[in-house]
Amino acid sequence: MTQLNMVAVDELIREIARALVDEPAAVDVQSVDRDENTILKLRVAPGDVGKVIGKQGRTARSVRTILGAVSMKLHHRYTLDILEEDDKASPSSSDQNAAPQTPSPA
């Protein structure tokens, strides 16, 4: 697997995603190379996740179909993960609104 092919596949997914979303500058594709496959992690703006996934996942399935055809041609498996943004640094909103728990006297 050449580095050029991997860059070309990353760029293909990036360009497809940019064509689908309202904020193309927020599109980011990271590749995690493994022995037998490469995982492509696609991040988009939170408001654009639905556009990339599509109704009933049809758009995501179509992009994965294209990726499957590329995989067959290059003899290397590619997997697409669409990542939803979430704040891992802050606690969840339900934790923030919960009253502090104090032990009750027995």
C-alpha positions in Angstrom: 0.0 0.0 0.0 1.7 3.2 -1.1 1.4 6.5 0.8 0.1 8.1 -2.4 -2.9 5.8 -2.6 -3.7 6.4 1.1 -3.6 10.2 0.6 -5.8 9.9 -2.5 -8.4 7.9 -0.6 -8.4 10.4 2.3 -8.8 13.3 -0.2 -11.6 11.5 -2.0 -13.6 11.1 1.3 -12.8 14.7 2.2 -14.1 16.1 -1.1 -17.3 14.0 -1.0 -18.0 15.2 2.5 -17.2 18.9 1.6 -19.8 18.7 -1.2 -22.5 17.4 1.2 -22.1 19.8 4.1 -22.9 23.5 4.8 -19.5 24.1 6.6 -16.9 22.5 4.3 -14.0 24.1 6.3 -15.0 22.0 9.3 -14.5 18.7 7.4 -11.6 16.6 8.7 -10.5 13.1 7.7 -8.0 11.2 9.8 -6.7 7.8 8.8 -5.7 5.1 11.2 -3.6 2.5 9.4 -3.7 -1.0 10.6 -2.1 -4.2 9.1 -5.0 -5.3 6.9 -7.2 -2.2 6.8 -7.3 1.6 7.2 -10.0 3.3 9.2 -11.0 6.7 7.9 -12.4 8.9 10.7 -14.6 11.6 9.3 -15.5 14.6 11.5 -17.9 17.4 10.4 -19.6 20.3 12.1 -22.3 19.1 14.6 -25.0 20.6 12.4 -23.8 18.7 9.3 -23.7 15.2 10.8 -27.2 14.5 9.5 -26.3 15.6 6.0 -23.4 13.1 5.9 -25.4 10.3 7.3 -28.6 11.0 5.2 -32.1 9.7 5.6 -32.0 6.2 7.1 -28.2 6.2 6.5 -28.5 6.2 2.7 -25.8 8.8 2.1 -23.3 7.2 4.5 -24.1 3.8 2.8 -23.4 5.3 -0.6 -20.1 6.7 0.5 -19.1 3.4 2.0 -20.1 1.7 -1.3 -17.6 4.0 -3.1 -15.0 3.2 -0.5 -15.7 -0.5 -1.1 -15.0 -0.1 -4.8 -11.8 1.7 -4.0 -10.8 -1.1 -1.6 -11.3 -3.7 -4.3 -9.2 -1.7 -6.8 -6.3 -1.0 -4.3 -6.5 -4.5 -2.6 -6.7 -2.8 0.7 -9.7 -2.6 3.0 -11.0 0.9 4.1 -13.6 1.5 6.7 -15.4 4.8 7.2 -16.3 6.0 10.7 -18.5 9.1 11.0 -17.7 10.7 14.3 -20.2 12.9 16.1 -18.6 15.8 18.1 -19.2 15.7 21.8 -17.5 17.6 24.6 -15.4 15.0 26.5 -13.8 17.8 28.6 -17.0 18.8 30.3 -19.4 16.6 32.3 -22.7 15.7 30.8 -25.6 18.1 31.3 -27.5 15.6 33.4 -24.5 15.4 35.8 -24.4 19.2 36.1 -28.1 19.5 37.0 -28.1 16.7 39.5 -28.2 17.6 43.2 -25.2 16.5 45.2 -25.8 13.3 47.0 -25.2 13.2 50.7 -25.6 10.1 52.8 -28.7 10.1 54.9 -28.4 9.3 58.6 -29.4 5.7 59.4 
